[in-house]
């Protein structure tokens, strides 16, 4: 069984390895039945500006990361806002 500190470390490691992001921060962790749900805030370069060869700008995004008790990521998704994090049917 995992504790909350191990979950936080695993979530941050997953994001840094899989998303080109800056300064990821876990802002919410919740144990749901036998799994974990974490909401993270991070910054990415704006892909639209980058595609138009304009000066880069970092934009703030939120991600939901779900993990099982073995700290294996079972799902993750970008959220439209932090408020959207609670609209899950778990």
N, C-alpha and C positions, 0 to 999 in steps of 0.2 A: 504494500500500500504506500502511496506517495504522499508526501506532505506538501504544503502550499509553497514553501521555498523551492523545493525541487521542481514543482510545476512551473513556477515563474522562470527559473533558469532554463528549463527545457523549451518553453515558449519563446523566450528571447533568442536562444540558440537556433531554433527552427526558422524564425523570421530573418535573422541575419544571414543564414545559409541559403534561403530560398527567395528572398525579396530584396531588391536593391533599394535599401532604405537607410535612413539616418535616425539616430537616437530613438530606437523603439523603447516604449515604456509600457509596462503592464499597469492598467488602471483599474482592473476589476478581475478577481478570480472567484469562482463559485464552484463548489462541489455539487454535482447533480447526479443523484443515484450513485452509480459506480464509475462516473467519469468526471472530468473537469472541463469547465468552460472559462476561457480567459478573453478579456477585451483588451486590446492594445492600441495605443496611439503611436503613430510614427510619421515620419516625413519622407516623401519621395519627390524626385524631380518631376515637374509637370511635363508629361509626355507630349502634350499638344504643343507647348512652347518649344520643346526640343525638336519636334518634327518640322517646325516652321523656322528653324535656325535662329530663334530669338534667345536672348539671355535666359539662362535657366532660373527657375524659381521653385523653391521647395513648397509643397502643399501638404497640409496635415490630413491624414487619413486614419480610419479606425478599422481594425481587423478583429474578427471573432476566430479564436482557435479552440477546437475541442480536442481533448486528449483522453485516453483511457487510463486506468490505474497503472499501467506499465509505461506511461509517458510516451505512448505512440500517438502521433497526431491522427485523428480519425476524420477531421474535417476542418477547413478554414475558409473564410470568405471575407471580402472587403465589405464593410458596412457603409451605408450612405451617410450615417451620422452616429454619434454615440447613443442618441435616443433609440435608434434602430436596433440596438443591442438587446433590448428587453422584449422585442417583438418575436421571440422564438417560442416554439411550442413545446419545449422540454419540460 
